[in-house]
Amino acid sequence: MTRGTEAPSAASAGQAPSPAQSPTELLQEAGALERSGAMQGAVDLIHLAQILCVVDVYDALTTTRSYRPALSHEAAVAQMLECRSWWRSDVFARFLDAVPGPAA
């Protein structure tokens, strides 16, 4: 390609970045996306991911696995309370409000 006629980046074309991109290139593209306003809602996605993480752990603990039986609701919440630092405190507090269990 001649100078000034570069192909659009993967991010600007709405595609996933190429695995061949360096970390520096990925950071530059992320910065460009953020400045363009394309990252609006990212905070909501991060918050949603944290909520899903808490729910996924609860589901994993209360589901029978090939290597162990399911925990009761009370035992699962008690075990999660021991690991509460894994999640944002506000997200975990809302989880406890939604599924009451042993006192914190």
MOKAPE-V650108 format. One record per pair of residues at least 24 apart in sequence whose C-alpha atoms are under 6 Angstrom apart, sorted by the first residue. I is the first residue (numbers start at 1). J is the second residue. Records with the same first field share a line. If there is no record, write none. Layout:
# MOKAPE-V650108
I=J ; J
This chain:
# MOKAPE-V650108
74=101
